[in-house]
Amino acid sequence: MDRVVARAAGRGVPADLFVVDLPSPPEVKGGGPMSAPHLGMTASDMEQTYGAAKFRVDYIFNGQPASRAVFEIGPKGTFAGITFVDSVVTEFENLGRTPDGAPFQGL
């Protein structure tokens, strides 16, 4: 079986089809840094503020490096799920506290 693949004008992929517009950090009133995680933070900002991620999965999203990470953001075991695209926070999810049961505490 012979097959023919043809190209015609107007059948190309638009250059802006896979563009991801990343959020920029919000303006802070008072001039000090924001203490809570927020959209537009960078991965290095998160690590400086909350330490290393407890869990991280790296992948590719529309041709750009992305990752999903879990950070401990509170003193009593409060965690947040953070999505990074090109090292910029694009999604934030408050995961709350870990249950007190032994299996969840690594015991």
N, CA, C and O atoms as a DFTB+ gen file, in Angstrom:
428 C
 N C O
     1  1       0.820      -1.173       0.000
     2  2       0.000       0.000       0.000
     3  2       0.870       1.244       0.000
     4  3       1.671       1.463       0.909
     5  1       0.704       2.033      -1.008
     6  2       1.431       3.290      -1.099
     7  2       0.583       4.410      -0.517
     8  3      -0.634       4.448      -0.698
     9  1       1.245       5.317       0.182
    10  2       0.550       6.459       0.768
    11  2       1.266       7.732       0.351
    12  3       2.486       7.761       0.188
    13  1       0.486       8.768       0.186
    14  2       1.039      10.068      -0.178
    15  2       0.639      11.061       0.900
    16  3      -0.531      11.154       1.272
    17  1       1.610      11.791       1.392
    18  2       1.351      12.846       2.363
    19  2       1.643      14.165       1.669
    20  3       2.741      14.367       1.150
    21  1       0.681      15.049       1.658
    22  2       0.848      16.322       0.968
    23  2       0.760      17.477       1.943
    24  3       0.091      17.384       2.973
    25  1       1.438      18.569       1.616
    26  2       1.363      19.788       2.396
    27  2       0.789      20.869       1.509
    28  3       1.091      20.936       0.318
    29  1      -0.031      21.705       2.087
    30  2      -0.622      22.796       1.340
    31  2      -0.503      24.079       2.154
    32  3      -0.349      24.044       3.375
    33  1      -0.576      25.205       1.460
    34  2      -0.508      26.499       2.149
    35  2      -1.647      26.600       3.153
    36  3      -2.770      26.182       2.871
    37  1      -1.355      27.158       4.326
    38  2      -2.380      27.317       5.342
    39  2      -2.534      26.121       6.255
    40  3      -3.384      26.141       7.145
    41  1      -1.755      25.096       6.070
    42  2      -1.852      23.893       6.896
    43  2      -0.764      23.811       7.961
    44  3      -0.674      22.814       8.677
    45  1       0.056      24.840       8.071
    46  2       1.128      24.835       9.060
    47  2       0.592      25.058      10.460
    48  3      -0.549      25.487      10.636
    49  1       1.396      24.774      11.433
    50  2       1.023      24.986      12.833
    51  2       1.320      26.434      13.189
    52  3       2.447      26.890      12.994
    53  1       0.329      27.177      13.712
    54  2       0.588      28.574      14.106
    55  2       1.700      28.653      15.139
    56  3       1.783      27.811      16.034
    57  1       2.550      29.657      15.017
    58  2       3.713      29.796      15.906
    59  2       3.307      30.009      17.361
    60  3       4.046      29.619      18.265
    61  1       2.141      30.622      17.607
    62  2       1.737      30.914      18.973
    63  2       0.768      29.882      19.554
    64  3       0.130      30.146      20.574
    65  1       0.650      28.734      18.932
    66  2      -0.292      27.709      19.381
    67  2       0.057      27.167      20.766
    68  3      -0.842      26.908      21.566
    69  1       1.328      26.994      21.059
    70  2       1.752      26.378      22.306
    71  2       2.400      27.377      23.258
    72  3       3.362      27.031      23.944
    73  1       1.903      28.585      23.314
    74  2       2.434      29.614      24.202
    75  2       1.739      29.519      25.557
    76  3       0.518      29.378      25.627
    77  1       2.509      29.595      26.612
    78  2       1.961      29.615      27.963
    79  2       2.295      30.967      28.570
    80  3       3.469      31.292      28.753
    81  1       1.274      31.760      28.884
    82  2       1.481      33.050      29.526
    83  2       1.603      32.835      31.031
    84  3       0.631      32.475      31.695
    85  1       2.800      33.056      31.561
    86  2       3.053      32.839      32.979
    87  2       2.626      34.064      33.778
    88  3       2.752      35.191      33.300
    89  1       2.115      33.849      35.008
    90  2       1.696      34.993      35.830
    91  2       2.897      35.767      36.335
    92  3       3.977      35.210      36.531
    93  1       2.695      37.047      36.539
    94  2       3.744      37.860      37.148
    95  2       3.382      38.065      38.612
    96  3       2.205      38.020      38.970
    97  1       4.379      38.288      39.462
    98  2       4.086      38.466      40.890
    99  2       3.183      39.669      41.118
   100  3       3.339      40.692      40.450
   101  1       2.238      39.563      42.056
   102  2       1.382      40.722      42.355
   103  2       2.187      41.807      43.053
   104  3       3.205      41.531      43.689
   105  1       1.723      43.037      42.927
   106  2       2.396      44.134      43.606
   107  2       2.102      44.056      45.096
   108  3       0.960      43.835      45.498
   109  1       3.128      44.237      45.912
   110  2       2.992      44.149      47.360
   111  2       2.849      45.556      47.931
   112  3       3.672      46.432      47.667
   113  1       1.798      45.758      48.714
   114  2       1.620      47.051      49.365
   115  2       2.511      47.094      50.597
   116  3       2.538      46.139      51.373
   117  1       3.226      48.165      50.781
   118  2       4.099      48.303      51.936
   119  2       5.556      48.008      51.617
   120  3       6.425      48.265      52.449
   121  1       5.848      47.475      50.431
   122  2       7.220      47.293      50.005
   123  2       7.920      46.042      50.501
   124  3       8.984      45.713      49.977
   125  1       7.382      45.322      51.488
   126  2       8.041      44.125      51.991
   127  2       7.703      42.901      51.165
   128  3       6.729      42.919      50.412
   129  1       8.479      41.843      51.286
   130  2       8.184      40.629      50.536
   131  2       6.932      39.938      51.071
   132  3       6.619      40.043      52.257
   133  1       6.216      39.230      50.192
   134  2       5.031      38.482      50.615
   135  2       5.481      37.217      51.337
   136  3       6.412      36.546      50.892
   137  1       4.824      36.890      52.449
   138  2       5.232      35.720      53.225
   139  2       4.490      34.453      52.815
   140  3       4.932      33.350      53.136
   141  1       3.378      34.594      52.114
   142  2       2.600      33.428      51.684
   143  2       2.947      33.080      50.244
   144  3       3.283      33.966      49.459
   145  1       2.868      31.784      49.883
   146  2       3.119      31.421      48.490
   147  2       2.085      32.099      47.588
   148  3       0.923      32.241      47.968
   149  1       2.506      32.511      46.409
   150  2       1.600      33.182      45.491
   151  2       2.025      32.931      44.049
   152  3       3.171      32.565      43.786
   153  1       1.104      33.128      43.127
   154  2       1.393      32.982      41.715
   155  2       2.487      33.953      41.309
   156  3       2.527      35.090      41.780
   157  1       3.361      33.506      40.446
   158  2       4.436      34.349      39.962
   159  2       5.744      34.172      40.709
   160  3       6.781      34.638      40.238
   161  1       5.728      33.505      41.872
   162  2       6.978      33.234      42.589
   163  2       7.816      32.287      41.736
   164  3       7.276      31.546      40.915
   165  1       9.103      32.307      41.924
   166  2       9.962      31.371      41.219
   167  2      10.265      30.173      42.127
   168  3      10.033      30.216      43.335
   169  1      10.777      29.126      41.527
   170  2      11.130      27.928      42.294
   171  2      12.185      28.265      43.346
   172  3      12.135      27.746      44.461
   173  1      13.136      29.126      42.999
   174  2      14.170      29.481      43.984
   175  2      13.587      30.313      45.124
   176  3      14.037      30.196      46.264
   177  1      12.580      31.161      44.828
   178  2      11.900      31.911      45.902
   179  2      11.225      30.950      46.877
   180  3      11.307      31.131      48.091
   181  1      10.562      29.934      46.344
   182  2       9.881      28.946      47.194
   183  2      10.884      28.207      48.071
   184  3      10.642      28.011      49.262
   185  1      12.009      27.795      47.488
   186  2      13.015      27.054      48.255
   187  2      13.675      27.933      49.310
   188  3      13.989      27.451      50.399
   189  1      13.891      29.203      49.014
   190  2      14.468      30.114      50.009
   191  2      13.511      30.341      51.168
   192  3      13.934      30.446      52.320
   193  1      12.219      30.416      50.860
   194  2      11.222      30.705      51.890
   195  2      10.846      29.477      52.701
   196  3      10.731      29.564      53.924
   197  1      10.649      28.314      52.040
   198  2      10.106      27.132      52.719
   199  2      11.056      25.945      52.765
   200  3      10.691      24.900      53.303
   201  1      12.239      26.069      52.230
   202  2      13.171      24.954      52.214
   203  2      12.928      24.054      51.010
   204  3      12.121      24.374      50.137
   205  1      13.618      22.948      50.971
   206  2      13.511      22.023      49.841
   207  2      12.124      21.386      49.796
   208  3      11.473      21.211      50.826
   209  1      11.691      21.049      48.604
   210  2      10.396      20.379      48.423
   211  2      10.436      19.001      49.072
   212  3      11.461      18.321      49.047
   213  1       9.311      18.600      49.653
   214  2       9.206      17.274      50.274
   215  2       8.991      16.203      49.214
   216  3       9.338      15.039      49.412
   217  1       8.411      16.614      48.080
   218  2       8.106      15.697      46.985
   219  2       8.094      16.518      45.704
   220  3       7.609      17.649      45.701
   221  1       8.627      15.960      44.607
   222  2       8.684      16.709      43.347
   223  2       8.622      15.758      42.161
   224  3       9.289      14.723      42.145
   225  1       7.813      16.118      41.166
   226  2       7.722      15.358      39.918
   227  2       7.958      16.335      38.771
   228  3       7.242      17.329      38.651
   229  1       8.948      16.066      37.933
   230  2       9.254      16.916      36.789
   231  2       8.641      16.322      35.525
   232  3       8.585      15.102      35.368
   233  1       8.180      17.195      34.622
   234  2       7.594      16.755      33.361
   235  2       7.686      17.901      32.351
   236  3       8.214      18.967      32.668
   237  1       7.177      17.687      31.152
   238  2       7.171      18.700      30.102
   239  2       5.730      19.089      29.821
   240  3       4.879      18.217      29.647
   241  1       5.437      20.403      29.774
   242  2       4.102      20.915      29.480
   243  2       4.202      21.853      28.284
   244  3       4.828      22.910      28.372
   245  1       3.595      21.476      27.176
   246  2       3.652      22.273      25.937
   247  2       5.084      22.670      25.581
   248  3       5.340      23.808      25.187
   249  1       5.997      21.740      25.721
   250  2       7.382      21.978      25.354
   251  2       8.193      22.755      26.372
   252  3       9.360      23.060      26.123
   253  1       7.604      23.083      27.513
   254  2       8.321      23.825      28.543
   255  2       8.499      22.951      29.773
   256  3       7.615      22.158      30.097
   257  1       9.634      23.082      30.469
   258  2       9.833      22.289      31.680
   259  2       8.813      22.677      32.747
   260  3       8.549      23.860      32.965
   261  1       8.250      21.680      33.402
   262  2       7.255      21.910      34.447
   263  2       7.494      20.924      35.585
   264  3       8.184      19.919      35.412
   265  1       6.926      21.214      36.731
   266  2       7.031      20.290      37.861
   267  2       5.886      20.534      38.831
   268  3       5.296      21.613      38.879
   269  1       5.595      19.503      39.596
   270  2       4.603      19.567      40.679
   271  2       5.373      19.233      41.943
   272  3       6.036      18.198      42.014
   273  1       5.290      20.098      42.935
   274  2       6.058      19.907      44.158
   275  2       5.164      20.126      45.369
   276  3       4.165      20.843      45.308
   277  1       5.549      19.489      46.471
   278  2       4.853      19.668      47.742
   279  2       5.848      20.284      48.721
   280  3       6.939      19.757      48.939
   281  1       5.445      21.421      49.310
   282  2       6.269      22.121      50.290
   283  2       5.552      22.152      51.625
   284  3       4.325      22.239      51.686
   285  1       6.332      22.081      52.695
   286  2       5.772      22.277      54.030
   287  2       5.805      23.778      54.296
   288  3       6.879      24.365      54.421
   289  1       4.616      24.405      54.383
   290  2       4.547      25.862      54.490
   291  2       4.208      26.360      55.885
   292  3       4.245      27.563      56.143
   293  1       3.876      25.436      56.790
   294  2       3.514      25.853      58.143
   295  2       4.284      25.065      59.176
   296  3       4.799      23.987      58.878
   297  1       4.372      25.590      60.397
   298  2       5.141      24.928      61.440
   299  2       4.498      23.642      61.955
   300  3       5.189      22.809      62.543
   301  1       3.202      23.461      61.749
   302  2       2.527      22.280      62.290
   303  2       2.180      21.268      61.210
   304  3       1.140      20.613      61.284
   305  1       3.028      21.136      60.223
   306  2       2.802      20.140      59.180
   307  2       1.755      20.537      58.157
   308  3       1.027      19.678      57.659
   309  1       1.663      21.816      57.834
   310  2       0.753      22.282      56.798
   311  2       1.496      22.261      55.471
   312  3       2.612      22.769      55.365
   313  1       0.866      21.666      54.455
   314  2       1.535      21.475      53.170
   315  2       0.785      22.175      52.043
   316  3      -0.420      22.414      52.131
   317  1       1.525      22.500      50.982
   318  2       0.946      23.112      49.791
   319  2       1.471      22.383      48.562
   320  3       2.650      22.040      48.490
   321  1       0.589      22.151      47.599
   322  2       0.975      21.595      46.309
   323  2       1.190      22.754      45.348
   324  3       0.305      23.592      45.178
   325  1       2.348      22.808      44.725
   326  2       2.713      23.919      43.852
   327  2       3.034      23.375      42.469
   328  3       3.769      22.397      42.339
   329  1       2.486      24.004      41.440
   330  2       2.821      23.655      40.055
   331  2       3.697      24.762      39.493
   332  3       3.352      25.941      39.569
   333  1       4.831      24.371      38.928
   334  2       5.757      25.299      38.294
   335  2       5.758      25.036      36.793
   336  3       5.786      23.881      36.368
   337  1       5.729      26.083      35.996
   338  2       5.985      25.983      34.557
   339  2       7.126      26.936      34.276
   340  3       7.030      28.136      34.533
   341  1       8.209      26.390      33.745
   342  2       9.418      27.177      33.485
   343  2       9.879      27.889      34.760
   344  3      10.275      29.054      34.725
   345  1       9.821      27.168      35.885
   346  2      10.264      27.621      37.216
   347  2       9.454      28.776      37.789
   348  3       9.949      29.488      38.663
   349  1       8.222      28.984      37.325
   350  2       7.339      30.024      37.849
   351  2       6.077      29.357      38.385
   352  3       5.513      28.482      37.727
   353  1       5.621      29.767      39.590
   354  2       4.413      29.189      40.181
   355  2       3.199      29.564      39.331
   356  3       2.909      30.744      39.129
   357  1       2.494      28.543      38.838
   358  2       1.289      28.769      38.035
   359  2       0.044      28.241      38.724
   360  3      -1.075      28.560      38.323
   361  1       0.236      27.426      39.771
   362  2      -0.907      26.886      40.505
   363  2      -0.494      26.630      41.944
   364  3       0.620      26.178      42.210
   365  1      -1.395      26.922      42.867
   366  2      -1.147      26.730      44.287
   367  2      -2.350      26.018      44.882
   368  3      -3.491      26.416      44.648
   369  1      -2.097      24.958      45.657
   370  2      -3.174      24.211      46.299
   371  2      -2.813      23.982      47.758
   372  3      -1.767      23.405      48.052
   373  1      -3.661      24.423      48.671
   374  2      -3.438      24.202      50.093
   375  2      -3.847      22.767      50.409
   376  3      -5.025      22.423      50.316
   377  1      -2.889      21.938      50.778
   378  2      -3.155      20.529      51.074
   379  2      -3.508      20.304      52.541
   380  3      -3.890      19.198      52.924
   381  1      -3.386      21.333      53.353
   382  2      -3.732      21.206      54.766
   383  2      -2.676      20.455      55.555
   384  3      -1.501      20.415      55.190
   385  1      -3.133      19.858      56.651
   386  2      -2.223      19.111      57.533
   387  2      -2.243      17.640      57.190
   388  3      -3.197      17.131      56.602
   389  1      -1.180      16.971      57.565
   390  2      -1.142      15.520      57.416
   391  2      -1.886      14.904      58.584
   392  3      -1.802      15.407      59.705
   393  1      -2.610      13.827      58.341
   394  2      -3.285      13.158      59.459
   395  2      -2.270      12.733      60.520
   396  3      -1.102      12.500      60.210
   397  1      -2.726      12.633      61.784
   398  2      -1.833      12.297      62.892
   399  2      -1.513      10.812      62.997
   400  3      -0.685      10.426      63.823
   401  1      -2.138       9.976      62.194
   402  2      -1.895       8.533      62.280
   403  2      -0.457       8.165      61.983
   404  3       0.213       8.836      61.198
   405  1       0.026       7.085      62.619
   406  2       1.412       6.640      62.490
   407  2       1.827       6.418      61.034
   408  3       2.937       6.809      60.673
   409  1       0.981       5.800      60.163
   410  2       1.418       5.586      58.771
   411  2       1.719       6.892      58.040
   412  3       2.570       6.922      57.150
   413  1       1.037       7.954      58.404
   414  2       1.243       9.233      57.743
   415  2       2.433       9.989      58.312
   416  3       2.922      10.930      57.687
   417  1       2.897       9.598      59.469
   418  2       4.027      10.258      60.119
   419  2       5.339       9.521      59.862
   420  3       6.380       9.924      60.381
   421  1       5.307       8.451      59.073
   422  2       6.528       7.707      58.762
   423  2       6.973       6.796      59.880
   424  3       8.142       6.415      59.943
   425  1       6.053       6.439      60.770
   426  2       6.408       5.561      61.903
   427  2       6.030       4.128      61.618
   428  3       6.253       3.253      62.455
